[in-house]
Amino acid sequence: MTGAPGPSMVLLATVLAPVVASACLWPGSVALLAAVPRSATAGPSPRGRWRSARRVAAVEQDLIELLGVLAGPLRSGVPPSVAVAAASATAAGDTPLGSLLRDLSSAASRGTPLADVWQAQAATDGSAGLSFVARAWALSEQTGAPLADALACAEQVLLARTRARERLASTTAGPKASMAVLCLLPAAGPVVGLVMGIDPMSLYFSSAMGTTCLVLGVALGVGAWAWSRRILRAVA
C-alpha cells in the first residue's frame, strides 16, 4: 500500500490543477467562438457556449448545401414545394437540418406556408442564416418575389462567413499556442525544483517573500490567461 502524498506533491497538484483545467476548458477553435452571439446579460458556461457554437457552425454548413440544392430548381421555374420535396428525398436524415427538411416537406404536402417552418427552425438553432432565408421565403410567399436569387445570395454570404472564420482560426493558431505555452511554463518551476532537489514547500512557504512571490506569480498567470482570452474573443 502506498503512503499518502507528501506536501510537495500536494503543492504541485495545487499549482498545476488550475492551469490544466484552464487548458482543457479552452474553446477548441476561435472560429467557433465567432459564431456565438454576444449578449449583455450573463450567458451560459464556456462549455455551453462552445457546444452552441459548434451547433451553429454545423447548421450553417448544412444550410449552405441545402441552399445550393434548392436554388437551382427554383431558378429553372420549379415551384418551391416541389423543390423542397426533391431536396427532402435526396438529403440524409442525420444532418443538422434533417428535421427541417422533413417539416418543410410535410408543410408543402399540406399546402401551408413554408416561411413559418424556416422561422421556427431559425429560432431553435439561433442561426442568422436561417432567419434570413425565413424572411426571404415569407416575402416571396406574400408578394411573389423571386426566391432563387435570395437563396443564392444567402449561400454566398454564408460561404464568405465560413471562409472568414477559417482564416481567423488559421491566423490566431499561433497566438493561441504561445498563450498555452506561456501559461503552462511557470507551472514547470516546481517540477524543475524537485528534479534539482529543491523542496517547493520550503521554497515557497519558508518565508514571507517566497509566499508572496507564489501568490503574485499565480495571480499574474491567471490574469495573463484571462487577458489573452479576452483579446482573442475580441478578434473573433
C-alpha positions as CSV (number, residue, x, y, z in Angstrom):
1,M,0.0,0.0,0.0
2,T,1.4,3.4,-1.0
3,G,1.6,6.2,1.6
4,A,-0.2,9.5,1.4
5,P,1.2,12.1,-0.9
6,G,3.8,14.4,0.6
7,P,3.4,18.1,1.0
8,S,5.5,18.7,-2.1
9,M,3.1,16.7,-4.3
10,V,0.1,18.4,-2.8
11,L,1.6,21.8,-3.6
12,L,2.5,20.6,-7.1
13,A,-1.1,19.4,-7.7
14,T,-2.5,22.6,-6.4
15,V,-0.4,24.7,-8.8
16,L,-0.9,22.5,-11.8
17,A,-4.7,21.9,-11.4
18,P,-5.9,25.4,-12.4
19,V,-3.6,25.6,-15.3
20,V,-4.5,22.1,-16.7
21,A,-8.2,22.9,-16.1
22,S,-7.9,26.1,-18.0
23,A,-6.2,24.4,-20.9
24,C,-8.9,21.7,-21.0
25,L,-11.7,24.3,-20.9
26,W,-10.2,26.5,-23.5
27,P,-12.5,26.5,-26.6
28,G,-11.4,24.2,-29.3
29,S,-11.5,26.9,-32.0
30,V,-11.7,30.6,-32.2
31,A,-13.7,30.1,-35.4
32,L,-16.4,28.6,-33.2
33,L,-16.3,31.5,-30.8
34,A,-17.1,33.8,-33.7
35,A,-20.4,32.0,-34.1
36,V,-21.5,32.6,-30.5
37,P,-23.9,35.6,-30.3
38,R,-22.7,38.2,-27.8
39,S,-25.1,39.3,-25.1
40,A,-25.0,41.9,-22.4
41,T,-26.6,39.6,-19.9
42,A,-24.9,36.6,-18.3
43,G,-24.8,33.8,-20.8
44,P,-24.2,30.0,-20.5
45,S,-21.0,28.5,-19.3
46,P,-17.9,28.4,-21.6
47,R,-18.6,24.7,-22.3
48,G,-22.2,25.5,-23.2
49,R,-21.2,28.4,-25.5
50,W,-18.7,26.1,-27.2
51,R,-21.3,23.4,-27.8
52,S,-23.8,26.1,-29.1
53,A,-21.1,27.5,-31.4
54,R,-20.4,24.0,-32.8
55,R,-24.1,23.5,-33.4
56,V,-24.5,26.9,-35.2
57,A,-21.4,26.2,-37.4
58,A,-22.8,22.8,-38.3
59,V,-26.2,24.2,-39.1
60,E,-24.7,26.9,-41.3
61,Q,-22.6,24.4,-43.2
62,D,-25.6,22.2,-43.8
63,L,-27.6,25.3,-44.8
64,I,-25.0,26.2,-47.5
65,E,-25.5,22.7,-49.1
66,L,-29.3,22.9,-48.8
67,L,-29.5,26.4,-50.4
68,G,-27.3,25.1,-53.3
69,V,-29.8,22.2,-53.8
70,L,-32.8,24.5,-53.7
71,A,-31.6,27.5,-55.7
72,G,-31.0,25.5,-59.0
73,P,-34.6,24.1,-59.4
74,L,-36.1,27.4,-58.2
75,R,-34.2,29.3,-60.8
76,S,-35.4,27.0,-63.5
77,G,-39.0,27.7,-62.5
78,V,-39.8,24.7,-60.3
79,P,-42.4,25.6,-57.5
80,P,-40.8,25.9,-54.0
81,S,-42.9,23.0,-52.7
82,V,-41.6,20.7,-55.5
83,A,-38.0,21.9,-54.9
84,V,-38.4,21.2,-51.1
85,A,-39.8,17.7,-51.8
86,A,-37.0,16.9,-54.1
87,A,-34.4,18.1,-51.6
88,S,-36.0,16.2,-48.8
89,A,-36.0,12.9,-50.8
90,T,-32.2,13.1,-51.5
91,A,-31.0,14.5,-48.2
92,A,-29.6,12.3,-45.4
93,G,-31.8,12.2,-42.3
94,D,-29.0,12.5,-39.8
95,T,-27.9,16.0,-40.9
96,P,-28.4,19.0,-38.6
97,L,-31.2,20.2,-40.8
98,G,-32.8,16.8,-41.4
99,S,-35.7,17.7,-39.2
100,L,-36.2,21.0,-41.1
101,L,-36.4,19.2,-44.4
102,R,-39.0,16.8,-43.0
103,D,-41.1,19.7,-41.6
104,L,-40.8,21.6,-44.9
105,S,-41.9,18.5,-46.9
106,S,-44.8,17.9,-44.6
107,A,-45.9,21.6,-44.7
108,A,-45.6,21.6,-48.5
109,S,-47.7,18.5,-48.8
110,R,-50.4,20.2,-46.7
111,G,-50.2,23.4,-48.8
112,T,-49.3,25.5,-45.7
113,P,-46.7,28.4,-45.9
114,L,-43.1,27.2,-45.6
115,A,-41.8,30.5,-44.2
116,D,-43.1,29.7,-40.7
117,V,-41.2,26.4,-40.7
118,W,-38.0,28.2,-41.6
119,Q,-38.6,30.8,-38.9
120,A,-39.3,28.2,-36.2
121,Q,-36.0,26.4,-37.1
122,A,-34.1,29.7,-37.0
123,A,-35.4,30.4,-33.6
124,T,-34.5,26.9,-32.4
125,D,-30.9,27.0,-33.8
126,G,-30.2,30.7,-33.3
127,S,-28.9,30.9,-36.9
128,A,-28.9,34.3,-38.7
129,G,-28.7,32.5,-42.0
130,L,-31.9,30.5,-41.3
131,S,-33.6,33.7,-40.2
132,F,-32.6,35.5,-43.5
133,V,-33.9,32.6,-45.5
134,A,-37.2,32.6,-43.5
135,R,-37.7,36.3,-44.2
136,A,-36.9,35.9,-47.9
137,W,-39.2,33.0,-48.1
138,A,-42.0,34.9,-46.4
139,L,-41.5,37.9,-48.8
140,S,-41.7,35.5,-51.8
141,E,-44.9,33.9,-50.5
142,Q,-46.6,37.2,-49.8
143,T,-45.5,39.2,-52.9
144,G,-44.4,36.6,-55.4
145,A,-40.8,38.0,-55.5
146,P,-38.2,35.7,-57.0
147,L,-36.8,33.3,-54.4
148,A,-33.9,31.8,-56.2
149,D,-31.8,35.0,-56.2
150,A,-32.3,35.5,-52.5
151,L,-31.3,31.9,-51.7
152,A,-28.2,32.2,-53.9
153,C,-27.3,35.5,-52.1
154,A,-27.7,33.8,-48.7
155,E,-25.5,30.9,-49.9
156,Q,-22.7,33.3,-51.0
157,V,-22.9,35.2,-47.7
158,L,-22.7,32.0,-45.6
159,L,-19.8,30.8,-47.7
160,A,-17.9,34.1,-47.2
161,R,-18.6,33.9,-43.5
162,T,-17.3,30.3,-43.3
163,R,-14.1,31.2,-45.2
164,A,-13.6,34.2,-42.9
165,R,-13.9,32.0,-39.8
166,E,-11.4,29.6,-41.3
167,R,-8.9,32.4,-42.0
168,L,-9.4,33.7,-38.5
169,A,-8.8,30.3,-37.0
170,S,-5.6,29.9,-39.0
171,T,-4.4,33.4,-38.1
172,T,-4.9,33.0,-34.4
173,A,-3.5,29.5,-34.1
174,G,0.0,30.9,-33.4
175,P,-1.1,33.3,-30.6
176,K,-3.2,30.5,-29.0
177,A,-0.3,28.2,-29.0
178,S,2.0,30.9,-27.5
179,M,-0.6,31.6,-24.8
180,A,-0.9,28.0,-23.9
181,V,2.9,27.6,-23.6
182,L,3.3,30.8,-21.6
183,C,0.5,29.7,-19.2
184,L,1.9,26.3,-18.7
185,L,5.6,27.3,-18.4
186,P,5.5,28.8,-14.9
187,A,3.9,25.6,-13.6
188,A,7.1,23.7,-14.6
189,G,9.0,25.6,-11.9
190,P,8.1,23.3,-9.0
191,V,8.8,20.2,-11.2
192,V,12.3,21.5,-12.1
193,G,12.9,22.3,-8.4
194,L,12.0,18.8,-7.4
195,V,14.4,17.4,-10.0
196,M,17.2,19.6,-8.7
197,G,16.4,18.6,-5.1
198,I,14.6,21.8,-4.0
199,D,11.6,21.3,-1.9
200,P,8.8,23.5,-3.2
201,M,7.2,23.7,0.3
202,S,10.4,25.1,1.8
203,L,11.0,27.4,-1.2
204,Y,7.5,29.0,-1.2
205,F,6.4,28.8,2.5
206,S,9.6,29.1,4.5
207,S,9.5,32.9,4.2
208,A,7.0,35.7,3.6
209,M,8.9,36.7,0.4
210,G,8.6,33.2,-1.1
211,T,4.8,33.0,-0.3
212,T,4.3,36.5,-1.7
213,C,6.1,35.5,-4.9
214,L,4.0,32.4,-5.2
215,V,0.7,34.3,-4.8
216,L,1.8,37.1,-7.1
217,G,3.0,34.6,-9.8
218,V,-0.3,32.6,-9.7
219,A,-2.3,35.9,-9.9
220,L,-0.2,37.2,-12.8
221,G,-0.5,33.9,-14.6
222,V,-4.3,33.8,-14.3
223,G,-4.6,37.4,-15.2
224,A,-2.4,36.9,-18.3
225,W,-4.6,33.9,-19.4
226,A,-7.8,35.9,-18.9
227,W,-6.4,38.9,-20.8
228,S,-5.2,36.8,-23.7
229,R,-8.5,35.0,-23.9
230,R,-10.3,38.4,-23.9
231,I,-8.1,39.6,-26.8
232,L,-8.8,36.5,-28.9
233,R,-12.5,36.8,-28.2
234,A,-12.4,40.4,-29.3
235,V,-10.7,39.5,-32.5
236,A,-13.3,36.7,-33.1
